[in-house]
């Protein structure tokens, strides 16, 4: 029998809860707006079978997914994977937060009034006179950012153009 090396090919299987990069783990946690503002605690079953209780600090506010264009992430130190070569040194557990906001119509007038009294004032109140002919009120609608740059007269005109309706457009005369 001849001596030789044994090579193993390890394929990492995707996990429902954790994503791994090196010794660090990442989870995504969805919070209600109430939990994001008032505090939360939840347990996560770690890969080694332990239940890890994760709590917010009193008065801590968890922001929606991004802050300044960067994901809002917190860490739980030393709750990642053991480091290669030293199982006593662990990576970190990163938590990416998503905050669920109430749906349109979920908040009645008394709730909105109470929130306005409780939450900080908006940066600036805008005063306007709807009777002024130079003032027009507009309301927001849902949009897809993929359509940014595709607006304007050209896209609106395309809605009304059709090759099979009415007379054709004037063509340049050629000689």
C-alpha positions in Angstrom: 0.0 0.0 0.0 1.3 3.4 -1.0 1.1 6.4 1.3 -0.6 9.6 0.0 -2.6 12.7 0.8 -6.3 12.6 1.3 -8.1 15.7 -0.1 -11.5 16.8 1.2 -13.7 19.2 -0.7 -16.0 21.0 1.8 -19.1 22.6 0.4 -20.7 25.1 2.7 -24.4 24.7 2.9 -26.7 27.8 3.1 -28.4 28.3 6.4 -31.9 29.6 6.9 -30.8 32.1 9.7 -27.1 32.8 9.4 -24.7 33.9 6.6 -21.0 33.3 7.3 -18.0 35.2 6.2 -14.8 34.1 7.8 -15.5 33.7 11.5 -18.3 36.3 11.5 -22.0 35.5 11.2 -24.8 37.7 9.9 -28.5 37.5 10.6 -31.3 39.8 9.5 -33.9 40.7 12.1 -37.2 42.3 11.3 -38.6 44.5 14.1 -42.0 46.2 14.5 -41.8 50.0 14.8 -42.8 49.6 18.4 -39.9 47.3 19.1 -37.5 49.6 17.2 -38.5 52.6 19.3 -39.4 51.1 22.7 -37.0 48.1 22.9 -37.0 44.4 22.2 -35.6 41.1 23.2 -35.6 37.9 21.2 -33.7 34.6 21.2 -31.8 33.1 18.4 -30.8 29.4 18.3 -27.0 29.5 17.6 -25.4 26.9 15.4 -24.0 25.1 18.5 -27.6 24.7 19.8 -27.4 27.4 22.5 -30.2 30.0 22.8 -28.7 33.5 22.7 -31.0 36.2 24.2 -30.5 39.4 22.3 -31.8 42.6 23.9 -31.7 46.3 23.1 -30.3 48.7 25.6 -32.8 51.0 27.4 -33.5 54.0 25.3 -31.8 52.6 22.3 -33.5 53.3 19.0 -33.0 50.9 16.1 -33.1 52.7 12.8 -34.5 51.4 9.5 -32.3 49.4 7.1 -30.0 52.1 6.1 -28.4 55.1 7.8 -26.6 57.5 5.5 -26.8 54.9 2.7 -25.1 52.2 4.8 -27.0 49.3 6.3 -27.9 49.7 10.0 -26.0 46.9 11.7 -25.2 46.1 15.3 -22.9 43.3 16.6 -23.0 40.8 19.4 -19.3 40.4 20.2 -17.8 36.9 20.3 -21.0 35.1 19.1 -19.7 34.2 15.6 -17.8 31.1 14.6 -14.7 29.8 16.3 -11.5 31.1 14.6 -9.5 28.7 12.6 -6.7 27.3 14.8 -8.1 28.8 18.0 -11.6 27.7 19.0 -11.6 30.0 22.0 -11.4 33.1 19.8 -14.7 33.7 18.0 -15.9 36.1 15.4 -18.8 38.4 15.9 -22.6 38.0 15.2 -23.7 40.9 13.0 -27.4 41.8 13.0 -28.9 43.7 10.1 -32.2 45.4 11.2 -35.3 45.9 9.1 -38.1 47.9 10.6 -41.7 47.3 9.6 -43.8 50.4 9.6 -47.6 50.5 9.9 -49.6 50.2 6.7 -51.6 53.1 5.3 -54.8 53.5 7.4 -53.4 51.5 10.4 -53.1 54.6 12.6 -56.3 56.4 13.7 -56.4 60.1 14.3 -56.0 59.8 18.1 -52.9 57.6 17.6 -51.4 60.1 15.1 -52.1 62.9 17.6 -50.5 61.1 20.4 -47.4 60.3 18.3 -47.1 64.0 17.3 -47.1 64.9 20.9 -44.6 62.2 21.9 -42.1 62.2 19.0 -39.7 65.1 18.3 -41.1 67.9 16.1 -40.4 67.9 12.4 -37.4 70.0 11.4 -39.5 72.6 9.8 -43.2 73.3 9.5 -44.1 74.6 6.0 -46.8 77.3 5.9 -48.8 77.8 2.7 -52.0 79.2 1.4 -54.0 76.9 -0.9 -56.0 79.9 -2.1 -52.8 81.4 -3.6 -52.9 80.6 -7.4 -49.1 79.9 -7.2 -49.5 77.2 -4.6 -50.4 73.6 -5.6 -50.8 70.7 -3.3 -49.4 67.3 -4.4 -49.5 63.9 -2.9 -46.9 61.1 -3.0 -47.5 57.8 -4.8 -45.6 54.5 -4.8 -42.8 54.3 -7.3 -40.0 52.0 -8.4 -36.6 53.6 -8.4 -35.7 51.6 -11.5 -38.0 54.0 -13.4 -35.9 57.0 -12.3 -34.7 58.8 -15.4 -37.4 57.4 -17.6 -39.9 60.1 -16.9 -40.7 63.3 -18.7 -42.6 64.3 -21.8 -41.1 61.5 -23.9 -42.4 58.7 -21.7 -45.8 60.4 -21.2 -46.2 61.0 -25.0 -45.4 57.3 -25.6 -48.5 56.4 -23.6 -50.7 58.2 -26.2 -48.8 57.2 -29.3 -50.1 54.4 -31.4 -49.3 53.3 -34.9 -52.8 52.2 -35.7 -54.7 55.3 -34.6 -55.6 58.3 -36.8 -53.5 59.8 -39.6 -49.8 59.3 -39.7 -47.3 62.0 -38.8 -46.0 64.4 -41.4 -42.9 63.1 -43.2 -40.1 65.1 -44.6 -40.3 65.4 -48.4 -37.4 63.7 -50.2 -36.3 64.6 -53.7 
